[in-house]
Amino acid sequence: MTWSIGISSPTVVVAPRPPAVVYEAAPAYVVPAPVYPVAPRVVVAPPVIYQPPSVALRVDHDHGPYYYHRHDDDCDDD
């Protein structure tokens, strides 16, 4: 019964109102916008890290049969 009253409570109407205030704060966020351009720099770094893994993946392919055998042994040992 209390649940039904809570949903009917006018508090629900007040909740949607707060969001409007957040919109006003949005303009303030526009100022730090210049800081966002720095983020792209980090995006350029990931590609470089991706290159090394590429080589590691090649080794995995070369050791495909060997790796699989080792994994099977691990299961048997268990």
N, C-alpha and C positions, 0 to 999 in steps of 0.2 A: 504494500500500500504506500509505504514511504517513497518507493521508487517512482510510482506514478506521479506523486506530488512533485518530486524533484524534476522530472521531465517537464511538467506543466509550469514549474516555477519560472518567474520572469527572468531569472538569472540567465537562461538560455539566450534571451534577447540581448542581454548586456554583452555576452561573449562575442557575438558577431560585431559589436560596436568597436571593441578594442582593435581589431584588425585595421580599422580605418586610421587609427593613430599610427600604426606601424607604417602605413603608406607615407605619412608625412615624414617619417624618419628616413625613408628611402632616399630623399634628396641628399641627406648627409652622407649616405653611402657613396653617392656619385663622386664625392671629393676623393676618397681613397681609390677611385677607379684607376688612376695612374699606376697604382701599385699592381694592378692586375697584369699589365703588360709584362711585368717581371716574371709572372707565372709561366708564360710561353717558354722562357729560357729553360725551365726545368723540363719542358716537353722535348726540347732538343736533346737533352742529356739521355733520356730513356733510349732513343734510337742507338746511341753509341753502346749502351749496355747490352742491347739486343744482339749486337754483332758478335760479341764473345760467345754467348749462348749458342749461336749458330754453329760455331766450331764444335762445341760440346755435343750438340745434337748429332753431328756427323760421326763422332766417335761412338755415340750410342748405337748408331745404325751399324757401324763396323763391328761393334761388339754385341750385336743383336743376339746371335745364337749363344754367345758366351754368357751374356747377362741373363738370358732366359734360363739357362742351365743352372746358374747360381741360385736364381730365385726358387727353382724347383727343389734344389737341395735344401734350401732354407726351410721349405714347407715340410720336407721329409724329416729334417732334424727335429722340428717341432713335434 
